Amino acid sequence: MSNTLNRLGSVLDRTQRTIATVVTVNSNGTTLVEYSDSSQSIVLGNSVQTGAVYVENGRIIGSAPTLPYTEIEV
C-alpha cells in the first residue's frame, strides 16, 4: 500500500497555483496580495503593479485576467 501511495505522489504535481489581487507593491521586491476569501499574504515579485496575478508557491509568475465570479454557499 505504501509503495503505491509513493508512486502516485511522485506523479502528482505539488505546485500550488492561485489567483490573487495586488494590494501594495513594496520596494523590497515583494507584493501584498489579497485572495478571494479576503485573506492577504506577502509574496515574492513586483513585476505586476495592479490587477490580478498568478501566485505559484509564494511567488508572482505573471498577470492574470480579471474575470467576474460568483460564490454560492450551500
Beta strands, then each sheet from edge to edge (+ up, - down):
strand 1: 17-25
strand 2: 30-34
strand 3: 40-44
strand 4: 52-56
strand 5: 59-64
sheet 1: 3+ 2- 1+ 4- 5+
end
